[in-house]
Amino acid sequence: MARALGPQRRLLAIYTGGTIGMRSEQGVLVPGSGLAAVLRSLPMFHDEEYARASGLPEDTLVLPTTNSPLSSEPRTPPPRGPQHMWMQAHQERRRLSPLVPASPDQRVIYTVLECQPLFDSSDMTISEWVQIAQTIERHYGQYDGFLVIHGTDTMAFAASVLSFVLENLQKTVILTGAQVPIHALWNDGRENLLGALLMAGQYVIPEVCLFFQNQLFRGNRVTKVDSRRFAAFCSPHLPPLAVMGTDVTINRELVRKARGKARLVVHSSMERDVGLLRLYPGIPAALVRAFLQPPLKGVVMETFGSGNGPTKPDLLRELQAAAQRGLIILNCSHCLQGAVTSDYAAGMAMAGAGIVSGFDMTSEAALAKLSYVLGHPGLTLDDRKELLARDLRGEMTLPTGAERRPSLSSSALARGAAQLLTLSQEADAIREALLPSLACAAAHAGDLEVLQALGDLGSDLSLENFNGQTPLHAAARGGQSGAVTMLLRRGVDVSPRDEDGHSPLLLAVKGRHRGVIELLRAAGACLSPQELEDAGTELCRLAARADLEGLRSWWQAGADLSSPGYDGRSALRIAEAAGNLEVVTFLQNLEGGAGAQAPGPATL
């Protein structure tokens, strides 16, 4: 977590619908369009004078600064709201908290993108939430943070799904909404929306969050607990990431760290055929059997207490039969507090039926995680169960001793990785200093097991080692196609530069690793102008030595083989002078047919 710096912060607010913008028609609340126009009329949400001077478009608004004379306006937020806090106590908060933005003149500029049509959140599904994630992806480079204005009924589901769909977040994503429409005289919509805008504008919290009633929660830890009170959500097993009052309190140790410079990955292949089954006393085995039939691929089963359920033989037989068919059953507790354990005989009996423990996950998070894991292609049943048992996005608290316990082979590298990953929290600095070098060593050796363990346990696979190289550099230099494939699938930057300005593609060319070159080019890698500056001379040297494989590697990487060397001659002329007929034939064929330059990344 870091403080957001700079004179301006640009946010995209995606308005999907929900109570916050609803209007009353004949005594019934209906979705209300034109939220940007409504906010434009409220002084705490828009500085019209600054917007006119800056030429902002109609769908773009700007929050006033702390120096704006809003106190004289007739409309003000509730006394304890974030606007009051921001304006009246700024200097005091700066004295108390080093996390408050340094300048009271920082501008939060936000664009409202309104969905067409607007949704009732009860009608939203995984498909709509994936579309929201894809919208964030399309605008990711244009904005510093994102808001999703959403109905409260399924907001906890939405936050959980988005937390798994969006991988490698470097920016803040906050969901918010309201119990009472923003048009009502007394409402929570203004306070929630303004607080969310301030949090996303003033802080970098690289997670999917939910802001409600002055509290910022981790999105996949919340559940809706009240349909009437303004405090509609709670996070039963994790304190808020931040609380807004007369001061802003950030729980630094809870905020997840961004994974270096890794590229945002949107997992759109979420499995839709998942379900939620709540056990109750006397539930018939026939009903369970009917529910667990195909096409269902996974189910979150809400059980009693610490994970217990009926031990009737016919019911257990149905669960075992479903598990043997490959259906994954994730066990979560009915209870708001506490976690699934195996302390009781009944719990052990259910574990014997092939059920995976959900520990302290909410049902919303469990359903989203199940959809995410089942949506991953190419995994075995055991792989999926192992992934479900890991903490992937901060969605659950593993029992003491269960965290950071990688299952690795007996190689020296694997043993070193296992020991490093099991260091205590007090040794975080040592771990973070050594992990980049360990990841590079694993990538260069093609040790996919170690790389997988490092990645799955939260290590950043895009961090640089002592000479500025990333694991992708190391894998490319070592010609490790498997490691390159794994890293690219995890969304690492395809063209990082080391201290010498070299990219992984250039290292693969120098090593004549044509399989790696093909992977990198297909992912969009290109040689930079600096890397091509002396390419002509290198091509001439290869032609003189009849190094056909080296020439093919440069051509495959996109270099122009007709580029002149230091004396103005091309590789073809050098090959002709040296009498290297095979090289001459290759270069002449390129000039006369496919061309001296290979196809670009999009056509490889």
C-alpha positions as CSV (number, residue, x, y, z in Angstrom):
1,M,0.0,0.0,0.0
2,A,1.3,3.4,-0.9
3,R,0.1,7.0,-0.9
4,A,-1.1,8.3,-4.2
5,L,1.1,11.1,-5.4
6,G,0.8,13.7,-8.1
7,P,-1.4,16.7,-8.7
8,Q,-4.1,14.7,-10.3
9,R,-5.6,11.2,-9.9
10,R,-7.9,9.9,-12.6
11,L,-10.5,7.3,-11.7
12,L,-13.1,5.4,-13.7
13,A,-16.4,4.9,-12.0
14,I,-18.4,2.0,-13.6
15,Y,-22.1,2.5,-12.8
16,T,-23.9,-0.8,-13.1
17,G,-27.1,0.2,-11.3
18,G,-28.3,-0.6,-7.9
19,T,-30.2,1.3,-5.2
20,I,-27.8,4.3,-5.1
21,G,-29.2,5.7,-8.3
22,M,-32.8,4.5,-8.2
23,R,-35.8,6.8,-8.4
24,S,-39.3,6.3,-7.0
25,E,-42.0,5.9,-9.6
26,Q,-45.6,5.3,-8.3
27,G,-44.1,4.1,-5.0
28,V,-41.7,1.6,-6.6
29,L,-38.0,2.0,-6.9
30,V,-36.7,1.7,-10.5
31,P,-33.2,1.9,-11.9
32,G,-32.2,5.6,-12.5
33,S,-29.9,6.6,-15.3
34,G,-27.9,9.8,-15.6
35,L,-25.8,9.4,-12.4
36,A,-23.1,11.7,-13.7
37,A,-25.7,14.5,-14.1
38,V,-27.0,13.9,-10.6
39,L,-23.4,14.1,-9.1
40,R,-22.7,17.2,-11.1
41,S,-25.4,19.0,-9.2
42,L,-24.0,18.1,-5.8
43,P,-21.1,20.4,-4.8
44,M,-19.3,17.8,-2.7
45,F,-19.0,15.7,-5.9
46,H,-18.1,18.3,-8.5
47,D,-16.1,21.5,-8.8
48,E,-17.9,23.1,-11.8
49,E,-15.6,26.1,-12.0
50,Y,-12.4,23.9,-12.2
51,A,-14.2,21.5,-14.7
52,R,-15.1,24.4,-17.1
53,A,-11.6,25.9,-16.8
54,S,-10.1,22.5,-17.6
55,G,-12.5,21.7,-20.4
56,L,-13.6,18.4,-18.9
57,P,-16.3,16.4,-20.9
58,E,-19.8,16.0,-19.5
59,D,-19.2,12.5,-18.2
60,T,-16.1,13.6,-16.2
61,L,-16.3,15.2,-12.8
62,V,-13.7,16.5,-10.4
63,L,-13.9,16.5,-6.6
64,P,-13.3,19.9,-4.9
65,T,-10.0,20.4,-3.0
66,T,-9.9,21.1,0.7
67,N,-9.5,24.8,-0.1
68,S,-12.9,24.9,-1.9
69,P,-15.6,27.0,-0.1
70,L,-18.0,24.1,0.2
71,S,-19.0,25.0,3.7
72,S,-21.1,27.9,2.4
73,E,-23.1,25.7,0.1
74,P,-26.6,24.7,1.2
75,R,-26.0,21.0,0.6
76,T,-23.6,19.3,2.9
77,P,-23.0,15.6,3.8
78,P,-23.9,14.2,7.2
79,P,-21.7,15.6,10.0
80,R,-19.5,12.5,10.3
81,G,-19.1,11.8,6.6
82,P,-15.8,11.7,4.7
83,Q,-16.3,15.2,3.2
84,H,-16.5,16.7,6.7
85,M,-13.4,14.7,7.6
86,W,-11.5,15.8,4.5
87,M,-12.3,19.5,4.8
88,Q,-12.4,20.2,8.5
89,A,-9.6,18.1,9.8
90,H,-7.0,17.9,7.1
91,Q,-4.2,19.7,8.9
92,E,-4.8,17.7,12.1
93,R,-4.8,14.4,10.2
94,R,-1.6,15.3,8.5
95,R,0.0,15.8,11.9
96,L,-1.4,12.5,13.2
97,S,-1.0,10.2,10.1
98,P,1.9,10.0,7.6
99,L,-0.5,8.3,5.1
100,V,-2.6,11.4,4.4
101,P,-1.8,12.8,0.9
102,A,0.9,15.5,1.1
103,S,-1.0,18.2,-0.8
104,P,-4.6,19.4,0.0
105,D,-4.7,20.6,-3.6
106,Q,-4.5,17.2,-5.2
107,R,-7.4,16.7,-7.6
108,V,-9.4,13.5,-8.0
109,I,-10.9,13.5,-11.5
110,Y,-13.4,10.8,-12.2
111,T,-15.3,9.6,-15.3
112,V,-18.7,7.9,-14.9
113,L,-19.2,5.1,-17.3
114,E,-22.8,4.0,-17.2
115,C,-23.8,0.5,-18.2
116,Q,-26.5,0.1,-20.9
117,P,-28.9,-1.1,-19.7
118,L,-28.5,-0.7,-15.9
119,F,-28.8,-3.9,-13.9
120,D,-30.7,-4.9,-10.8
121,S,-27.9,-6.6,-8.9
122,S,-30.2,-9.6,-8.3
123,D,-30.0,-10.3,-12.1
124,M,-26.2,-10.1,-12.3
125,T,-24.1,-13.3,-12.9
126,I,-20.5,-14.3,-13.4
127,S,-20.8,-13.2,-17.0
128,E,-21.6,-9.6,-16.1
129,W,-18.8,-9.5,-13.5
130,V,-16.3,-10.8,-16.1
131,Q,-17.5,-8.0,-18.4
132,I,-16.8,-5.5,-15.7
133,A,-13.3,-6.9,-15.3
134,Q,-12.8,-6.6,-19.1
135,T,-13.9,-3.0,-19.0
136,I,-11.3,-2.4,-16.3
137,E,-8.7,-4.1,-18.5
138,R,-9.6,-2.0,-21.5
139,H,-9.2,1.3,-19.5
140,Y,-6.4,0.1,-17.2
141,G,-3.7,2.3,-18.8
142,Q,-5.9,5.4,-18.7
143,Y,-6.8,5.6,-15.0
144,D,-5.2,5.4,-11.7
145,G,-8.0,3.5,-9.9
146,F,-11.5,2.1,-10.5
147,L,-14.9,2.2,-8.7
148,V,-17.7,-0.2,-9.4
149,I,-21.0,1.2,-8.3
150,H,-23.2,-1.9,-7.7
151,G,-26.4,-3.0,-6.0
152,T,-25.9,-4.3,-2.5
153,D,-27.8,-7.6,-2.8
154,T,-25.0,-9.4,-4.7
155,M,-22.2,-6.9,-4.1
156,A,-20.3,-9.5,-1.9
157,F,-20.5,-12.0,-4.7
158,A,-19.4,-9.4,-7.2
159,A,-16.4,-8.4,-5.1
160,S,-15.3,-12.0,-4.6
161,V,-15.6,-12.9,-8.3
162,L,-13.7,-9.8,-9.3
163,S,-10.9,-10.5,-6.8
164,F,-10.2,-13.8,-8.7
165,V,-10.9,-12.6,-12.2
166,L,-8.4,-9.7,-11.8
167,E,-4.9,-11.0,-11.3
168,N,-1.7,-8.9,-10.7
169,L,-3.6,-5.8,-9.8
170,Q,-1.4,-2.8,-9.4
171,K,-4.3,-0.3,-8.8
172,T,-7.2,0.1,-6.5
173,V,-10.6,-1.3,-7.4
174,I,-13.4,-0.5,-5.0
175,L,-17.0,-1.6,-5.1
176,T,-19.6,0.6,-3.3
177,G,-23.4,1.3,-3.4
178,A,-26.1,2.3,-1.0
179,Q,-29.1,1.0,1.0
180,V,-31.0,4.3,0.3
181,P,-31.0,6.1,-3.1
182,I,-28.8,9.2,-3.3
183,H,-31.8,11.3,-4.1
184,A,-33.4,10.7,-0.7
185,L,-33.0,13.5,1.9
186,W,-31.4,11.1,4.4
187,N,-29.2,8.5,2.6
188,D,-26.0,6.6,2.8
189,G,-25.2,6.8,-0.9
190,R,-23.4,10.1,-0.8
191,E,-21.2,9.1,2.1
192,N,-20.3,5.7,0.6
193,L,-19.6,7.1,-2.9
194,L,-17.6,10.0,-1.7
195,G,-15.6,7.8,0.7
196,A,-14.8,5.3,-2.1
197,L,-13.7,8.1,-4.4
198,L,-11.4,9.5,-1.8
199,M,-9.9,6.2,-0.9
200,A,-9.3,5.2,-4.5
201,G,-8.0,8.7,-5.3
202,Q,-5.7,9.2,-2.4
203,Y,-4.3,5.7,-1.8
204,V,-2.9,2.8,-3.9
205,I,-4.4,-0.4,-2.4
206,P,-3.8,-3.0,-5.1
207,E,-6.8,-5.2,-4.3
208,V,-10.5,-5.5,-5.0
209,C,-12.1,-3.8,-2.1
210,L,-15.6,-2.9,-0.8
211,F,-16.3,0.4,0.8
212,F,-19.4,0.8,3.0
213,Q,-20.2,2.9,6.1
214,N,-16.8,4.5,6.3
215,Q,-15.0,1.1,6.2
216,L,-12.8,-0.3,3.5
217,F,-12.9,-4.1,3.4
218,R,-11.1,-6.8,1.4
219,G,-13.7,-7.7,-1.2
220,N,-13.5,-11.4,-0.9
221,R,-13.9,-11.3,2.9
222,V,-17.3,-9.6,3.1
223,T,-20.9,-10.8,3.4
224,K,-24.1,-8.8,3.6
225,V,-25.6,-9.1,7.0
226,D,-28.4,-6.4,7.1
227,S,-31.0,-5.3,4.6
228,R,-32.1,-2.2,6.5
229,R,-29.2,-0.7,8.4
230,F,-26.5,1.4,6.7
231,A,-23.9,-0.9,8.1
232,A,-25.0,-3.6,5.6
233,F,-21.7,-5.5,5.4
234,C,-19.2,-7.1,7.7
235,S,-15.9,-8.9,7.3
236,P,-16.2,-11.8,9.9
237,H,-12.6,-13.0,9.8
238,L,-10.5,-10.0,8.7
239,P,-10.5,-6.4,10.1
240,P,-11.1,-3.6,7.7
241,L,-8.2,-2.5,5.5
242,A,-9.0,1.1,6.4
243,V,-11.5,3.0,8.5
244,M,-12.5,6.6,7.8
245,G,-13.4,8.9,10.7
246,T,-11.8,12.1,12.0
247,D,-8.7,10.3,10.8
248,V,-8.0,7.6,8.2
249,T,-6.6,4.5,9.8
250,I,-4.9,2.1,7.4
251,N,-4.1,-1.4,8.5
252,R,-0.8,-1.6,6.6
253,E,0.0,-5.2,7.5
254,L,-3.3,-6.4,6.0
255,V,-3.0,-4.8,2.6
256,R,-1.7,-7.2,0.0
257,K,1.5,-6.2,-1.9
258,A,1.4,-5.6,-5.6
259,R,3.3,-8.2,-7.6
260,G,6.0,-6.0,-9.0
261,K,5.4,-5.0,-12.6
262,A,3.5,-8.0,-13.7
263,R,0.9,-7.4,-16.4
264,L,-2.8,-7.4,-15.4
265,V,-4.4,-10.7,-16.3
266,V,-8.2,-11.1,-16.6
267,H,-9.4,-14.7,-16.2
268,S,-12.5,-14.7,-18.3
269,S,-12.9,-18.5,-18.4
270,M,-14.7,-18.8,-15.1
271,E,-16.7,-22.0,-14.7
272,R,-20.4,-21.3,-14.6
273,D,-21.6,-24.8,-13.5
274,V,-21.0,-24.4,-9.8
275,G,-23.6,-24.3,-7.0
276,L,-24.3,-23.7,-3.4
277,L,-26.0,-26.4,-1.2
278,R,-27.0,-25.6,2.4
279,L,-27.4,-28.6,4.6
280,Y,-30.2,-28.7,7.2
281,P,-31.2,-31.3,9.7
282,G,-33.0,-34.2,8.1
283,I,-32.0,-33.3,4.5
284,P,-33.0,-36.2,2.3
285,A,-30.2,-38.1,0.4
286,A,-32.4,-38.1,-2.7
287,L,-32.5,-34.3,-2.7
288,V,-28.7,-34.2,-2.4
289,R,-28.3,-36.7,-5.2
290,A,-30.6,-34.7,-7.5
291,F,-28.6,-31.5,-6.7
292,L,-25.2,-33.0,-7.4
293,Q,-26.0,-34.3,-10.9
294,P,-24.2,-33.1,-14.1
295,P,-23.6,-30.5,-15.5
296,L,-22.6,-29.4,-12.0
297,K,-18.8,-29.5,-11.7
298,G,-18.4,-28.0,-8.2
299,V,-20.4,-27.2,-5.2
300,V,-20.0,-25.1,-2.1
301,M,-21.6,-27.0,0.7
302,E,-22.7,-25.1,3.8
303,T,-22.4,-27.3,6.8
304,F,-23.0,-27.1,10.6
305,G,-20.6,-25.5,13.1
306,S,-17.0,-26.5,12.4
307,G,-17.8,-28.3,9.2
308,N,-20.1,-31.1,10.5
309,G,-23.0,-32.6,8.6
310,P,-25.3,-35.6,9.0
311,T,-23.5,-38.9,9.1
312,K,-26.4,-41.0,7.6
313,P,-24.8,-43.7,5.4
314,D,-27.1,-42.9,2.4
315,L,-26.2,-39.2,2.5
316,L,-22.4,-40.0,2.8
317,R,-22.8,-42.4,-0.1
318,E,-24.2,-39.7,-2.3
319,L,-21.3,-37.3,-1.4
320,Q,-18.7,-40.0,-2.0
321,A,-20.3,-41.0,-5.4
322,A,-20.3,-37.4,-6.5
323,A,-16.6,-37.0,-5.5
324,Q,-15.7,-40.2,-7.4
325,R,-17.3,-38.7,-10.5
326,G,-14.9,-35.8,-10.2
327,L,-17.3,-33.3,-8.6
328,I,-15.4,-31.0,-6.2
329,I,-17.2,-30.2,-2.9
330,L,-15.9,-27.3,-0.9
331,N,-17.0,-27.3,2.8
332,C,-17.9,-24.0,4.4
333,S,-19.6,-23.3,7.7
334,H,-23.1,-21.9,8.2
335,C,-21.7,-19.8,11.0
336,L,-20.6,-16.2,10.5
337,Q,-17.7,-16.7,12.9
338,G,-15.3,-19.6,13.1
339,A,-13.8,-22.0,10.5
340,V,-14.2,-25.5,9.2
341,T,-12.0,-27.9,11.2
342,S,-11.6,-31.7,11.4
343,D,-11.9,-31.7,15.2
344,Y,-15.1,-33.7,15.4
345,A,-15.9,-37.3,14.2
346,A,-18.6,-36.1,12.0
347,G,-16.3,-33.6,10.3
348,M,-13.7,-36.4,9.8
349,A,-16.4,-38.6,8.2
350,M,-17.3,-35.9,5.7
351,A,-13.6,-35.3,4.9
352,G,-13.4,-39.0,4.1
353,A,-16.1,-38.4,1.5
354,G,-13.6,-36.4,-0.6
355,I,-14.6,-33.0,0.6
356,V,-12.2,-30.0,0.6
357,S,-12.1,-27.7,3.6
358,G,-13.0,-24.1,2.9
359,F,-11.5,-23.0,6.3
360,D,-13.0,-19.6,7.1
361,M,-14.0,-18.5,3.6
362,T,-17.4,-16.9,3.2
363,S,-19.7,-18.7,0.9
364,E,-19.5,-15.9,-1.6
365,A,-15.7,-16.2,-1.7
366,A,-15.8,-20.0,-1.9
367,L,-18.2,-20.0,-4.8
368,A,-16.0,-17.5,-6.7
369,K,-12.8,-19.4,-5.9
370,L,-14.4,-22.7,-7.1
371,S,-15.5,-21.0,-10.3
372,Y,-12.0,-19.6,-10.8
373,V,-10.2,-22.9,-10.1
374,L,-12.5,-25.0,-12.3
375,G,-12.1,-22.5,-15.1
376,H,-8.3,-23.2,-15.3
377,P,-7.7,-25.6,-18.2
378,G,-5.3,-28.5,-18.0
379,L,-5.4,-29.2,-14.3
380,T,-5.9,-32.6,-12.7
381,L,-8.5,-33.1,-10.0
382,D,-5.8,-33.3,-7.4
383,D,-4.3,-30.0,-8.8
384,R,-7.6,-28.3,-8.4
385,K,-8.1,-29.5,-4.8
386,E,-4.6,-28.4,-3.9
387,L,-5.3,-24.9,-5.4
388,L,-8.5,-24.6,-3.5
389,A,-6.7,-25.4,-0.3
390,R,-4.3,-22.4,-0.8
391,D,-4.8,-18.8,0.0
392,L,-4.8,-17.2,-3.5
393,R,-6.2,-13.7,-3.0
394,G,-6.3,-13.3,0.8
395,E,-9.7,-14.9,0.8
396,M,-9.0,-17.2,3.8
397,T,-6.9,-17.7,6.9
398,L,-5.1,-21.0,6.9
399,P,-4.6,-22.8,10.2
400,T,-1.4,-22.2,12.1
401,G,1.4,-24.2,10.5
402,A,-0.5,-24.8,7.2
403,E,0.8,-21.7,5.5
404,R,3.8,-21.6,3.2
405,R,4.3,-25.4,3.2
406,P,5.4,-26.1,-0.4
407,S,5.6,-29.7,-1.6
408,L,8.8,-29.8,-3.6
409,S,11.3,-32.4,-4.8
410,S,14.5,-33.2,-3.1
411,S,16.8,-31.1,-5.4
412,A,19.1,-28.5,-3.8
413,L,17.2,-25.7,-5.5
414,A,13.8,-27.1,-4.3
415,R,15.1,-27.5,-0.8
416,G,16.4,-23.9,-0.8
417,A,13.0,-22.7,-2.0
418,A,11.1,-24.6,0.6
419,Q,13.3,-23.3,3.4
420,L,13.1,-19.7,2.2
421,L,9.3,-19.9,1.9
422,T,8.9,-21.2,5.4
423,L,10.8,-18.3,7.0
424,S,8.8,-16.5,9.7
425,Q,7.2,-13.2,9.1
426,E,10.0,-11.5,10.9
427,A,12.4,-12.6,8.1
428,D,10.3,-11.0,5.3
429,A,13.2,-8.7,4.4
430,I,15.6,-11.6,3.9
431,R,13.0,-13.5,1.9
432,E,12.2,-10.6,-0.4
433,A,15.9,-10.0,-1.0
434,L,16.6,-13.6,-2.0
435,L,13.5,-14.6,-3.8
436,P,14.3,-12.8,-7.1
437,S,17.6,-14.6,-7.4
438,L,16.0,-17.9,-6.5
439,A,13.3,-17.4,-9.0
440,C,15.8,-16.6,-11.7
441,A,17.8,-19.7,-10.8
442,A,14.7,-21.9,-11.1
443,A,13.7,-20.3,-14.4
444,H,17.2,-20.8,-15.9
445,A,17.2,-24.4,-14.8
446,G,13.7,-24.9,-16.1
447,D,12.6,-26.1,-12.6
448,L,8.8,-25.6,-13.1
449,E,8.0,-27.2,-9.7
450,V,10.0,-24.5,-7.9
451,L,8.6,-21.7,-10.1
452,Q,5.1,-22.9,-9.6
453,A,5.5,-23.1,-5.8
454,L,7.0,-19.6,-5.7
455,G,4.2,-18.2,-7.8
456,D,1.4,-19.9,-6.0
457,L,2.6,-18.8,-2.6
458,G,2.5,-15.2,-3.6
459,S,6.1,-14.5,-4.8
460,D,6.5,-11.9,-7.5
461,L,7.9,-13.6,-10.6
462,S,8.7,-10.3,-12.3
463,L,11.1,-8.9,-9.7
464,E,14.7,-8.2,-10.8
465,N,17.8,-9.9,-9.4
466,F,21.1,-8.1,-8.6
467,N,21.9,-7.4,-12.3
468,G,18.4,-6.3,-13.3
469,Q,17.3,-9.6,-14.8
470,T,13.9,-11.1,-14.3
471,P,13.0,-14.8,-14.3
472,L,11.9,-14.4,-17.9
473,H,15.4,-13.2,-18.8
474,A,16.8,-16.2,-17.1
475,A,14.4,-18.7,-18.8
476,A,15.1,-17.1,-22.2
477,R,18.8,-17.2,-21.7
478,G,18.6,-20.9,-20.7
479,G,16.3,-21.8,-23.5
480,Q,13.7,-23.1,-21.1
481,S,10.4,-23.0,-23.2
482,G,8.4,-24.5,-20.3
483,A,9.5,-21.9,-17.9
484,V,8.9,-19.1,-20.5
485,T,5.4,-20.5,-21.1
486,M,4.6,-20.6,-17.4
487,L,5.8,-17.0,-16.8
488,L,3.9,-15.6,-19.7
489,R,0.7,-17.3,-18.6
490,R,1.2,-15.5,-15.2
491,G,1.2,-12.2,-17.0
492,V,4.8,-11.1,-16.5
493,D,6.1,-8.2,-18.7
494,V,7.2,-9.7,-22.0
495,S,9.9,-7.1,-22.7
496,P,11.7,-6.1,-19.5
497,R,15.2,-4.6,-19.8
498,D,18.2,-5.6,-17.6
499,E,21.0,-3.3,-16.6
500,D,22.6,-3.6,-20.1
501,G,19.3,-2.8,-21.8
502,H,18.8,-6.4,-23.0
503,S,15.4,-8.0,-23.3
504,P,14.6,-11.7,-22.9
505,L,14.1,-11.9,-26.7
506,L,17.6,-10.7,-27.4
507,L,19.0,-13.2,-24.9
508,A,17.0,-16.0,-26.6
509,V,18.4,-14.8,-30.0
510,K,22.0,-14.9,-28.7
511,G,21.4,-18.4,-27.3
512,R,19.8,-19.5,-30.6
513,H,16.8,-20.7,-28.6
514,R,14.2,-20.6,-31.4
515,G,11.4,-22.2,-29.5
516,V,11.7,-19.5,-26.9
517,I,11.9,-16.8,-29.6
518,E,8.6,-18.1,-31.1
519,L,6.9,-18.0,-27.7
520,L,8.1,-14.4,-26.9
521,R,7.2,-13.1,-30.4
522,A,3.7,-14.7,-30.1
523,A,3.3,-12.8,-26.8
524,G,4.2,-9.5,-28.5
525,A,7.9,-9.2,-27.8
526,C,10.0,-7.1,-30.2
527,L,13.6,-6.1,-30.4
528,S,14.1,-2.4,-29.4
529,P,15.8,0.2,-31.6
530,Q,18.7,0.1,-29.2
531,E,19.0,-3.7,-29.6
532,L,18.9,-3.4,-33.4
533,E,21.4,-0.5,-33.5
534,D,24.4,-2.8,-34.2
535,A,22.5,-5.7,-35.5
536,G,23.8,-5.2,-39.1
537,T,27.4,-5.8,-37.9
538,E,26.4,-8.8,-35.9
539,L,24.6,-10.3,-38.9
540,C,27.6,-9.8,-41.1
541,R,29.8,-11.5,-38.5
542,L,27.4,-14.5,-38.5
543,A,27.4,-14.6,-42.3
544,A,31.2,-14.6,-42.4
545,R,31.2,-17.6,-40.1
546,A,28.4,-19.4,-41.9
547,D,26.4,-19.4,-38.7
548,L,23.0,-20.2,-40.3
549,E,21.3,-20.9,-37.0
550,G,22.3,-17.5,-35.6
551,L,21.0,-15.7,-38.7
552,R,17.7,-17.7,-38.5
553,S,17.3,-16.7,-34.9
554,W,17.8,-13.0,-35.7
555,W,15.3,-13.2,-38.6
556,Q,12.7,-15.0,-36.4
557,A,13.1,-12.3,-33.8
558,G,12.1,-9.7,-36.4
559,A,15.5,-8.3,-37.4
560,D,16.0,-7.0,-41.0
561,L,18.7,-9.3,-42.4
562,S,19.5,-6.7,-45.1
563,S,20.7,-4.2,-42.5
564,P,24.2,-3.0,-43.4
565,G,27.2,-3.6,-41.2
566,Y,29.8,-1.0,-40.1
567,D,31.3,-0.9,-43.6
568,G,28.0,-0.6,-45.4
569,R,27.9,-4.2,-46.7
570,S,25.0,-6.5,-45.9
571,A,25.2,-10.1,-44.6
572,L,24.4,-11.4,-48.1
573,R,27.4,-9.6,-49.6
574,I,29.6,-10.9,-46.8
575,A,28.4,-14.4,-47.4
576,E,29.0,-14.2,-51.1
577,A,32.5,-12.8,-50.6
578,A,33.3,-15.7,-48.1
579,G,31.8,-18.3,-50.4
580,N,29.3,-19.5,-47.8
581,L,26.8,-20.9,-50.4
582,E,24.2,-22.2,-47.9
583,V,24.0,-18.8,-46.2
584,V,23.8,-17.1,-49.6
585,T,20.9,-19.3,-50.6
586,F,19.1,-18.7,-47.4
587,L,19.5,-14.9,-47.6
588,Q,18.6,-14.8,-51.3
589,N,15.5,-16.8,-50.7
590,L,14.4,-14.3,-48.0
591,E,15.0,-11.4,-50.3
592,G,13.2,-13.0,-53.2
593,G,10.3,-14.6,-51.2
594,A,9.2,-14.1,-47.6
595,G,11.4,-11.0,-47.2
596,A,14.5,-10.2,-45.2
597,Q,12.4,-9.5,-42.1
598,A,10.2,-12.0,-40.3
599,P,6.5,-11.6,-39.8
600,G,5.5,-9.5,-36.7
601,P,4.2,-11.0,-33.4
602,A,0.6,-11.1,-34.5
603,T,1.3,-13.4,-37.4
604,L,3.7,-15.8,-35.8
